[in-house]
């Protein structure tokens, strides 16, 4: 700690604003200020700053909690590394204050109870405010442990996890259709030849010269990837997009046949081949698409029920039961292996056994309906940590910080960072750290955007008119 506060502050600023690794921080400090640092010093500066931020901002976070009258505790299990032990993470929905994360070696109820009790005691001893409600996913062991440790406190099940659970088979079908579409489009001879002509810069003299506006979207659709804002059952959108292009190719085909558009013979052969393949592709998944369309109508009804925030918890549950009763006769018409039947059975089982927990949040003022914000924040932190300190180190970092509530503003101004470092007890921070060490592209956007896609289709229609006039 022999460096002055400005050097320490520069390290913290580079880390949180530039997302630099320890080695990159060392290099940048040397390049910018001709100061030589060891990466172990960088780690010490950063952890010291985190402790300083805790001292600086603790009261403002606690005031936010007091303003809400208590804590809305969100609980979830995260995986820093796929296939390894997860961490039970808990935080307040309103202030976003994290209360801890603990390694979960198994999914036993007693294991959850052990760590939930630690979180409960920490809140009582360090925060000293009541827990108004708890929101979690629907894992049986976790749910029972919460209701045991936090007896008498309203328990709310996360709507995001609810939909994930009941839609498991439907989402699998959705993914299968997307994969099939993608593979079939990529296997198309004419699409591959089209891309080859582009690569060889011979497109203008090829049989594909007048088909660019039809083939470019098809190539992009063959590379379809889910986007963060894509709706559920996105294969329905992909199906619709392919059908849109197929429909316009058929219009082109008809106009050529009746003599309204003159077209090179080799180009006509391409059009006929592509239409045949696309039509077969769409026909092959017709039955699966109808299932997804039916389930989507069910989801629309569920969303209406869940979005009636003014209704009481009792009214919401009653509406949900009534909707489920309308679905029960449908099961008699379906095979047990039908994806729609599997969805309905999963929905009915959940509602019959845990439906009331989906509406408990309505008994708590301004309570959220999901703990998904926790997952988003966790994933963002995990991405940053993997970028800056590596995958394995990120896992241990997250585990260590489960033992301390800390706060860092990533957009803190340099002057404030210096002030925090100057006014904190760095000796005490070093003791805490030692103890921790001991313990452990454009078209790609268009095809996902309904409005932009409509514009693209309009341009295609105008192009067909232009071909007819030429």
Secondary structure by P-SEA (a helix, b strand, c coil): ccccaaaaaaaaaaaaaacccaaaaaaaaaaaccccccaaaaaaaaaaaaaaaaaacaaaaaaaaaaacccbbbbbcccccccccccbbbbbccccccccccccccccaaaaaaaaaaaaaaaaccccccccbbbbcccaaaaaaaaaaaccccccccaaaaaaaaaaaaaaaaaaaaaaaaaaaaacaaaaaaaaaaaaccccccccccaaaaaaaaaaaaaccccccccccaaaaaaaaaaaaaaaaaaaaaaaaaccccccaaaaaaaaaaaaaaaaaaaaaaaaaaaaaaaaaaaaaaaaaaacccccaaaaaaaaaaaaaaaaaaaaacccccaaaaaaaaaaaaaaccccccccccccccccccaaaaaaaaaaaaaaaaacccaaaaaaaaaaaccccccccccccaaaaaaaaaacaaaaaaaaaaaaaaaccaaaaaaacaaaaaaaaaaaaaaaaaaaac
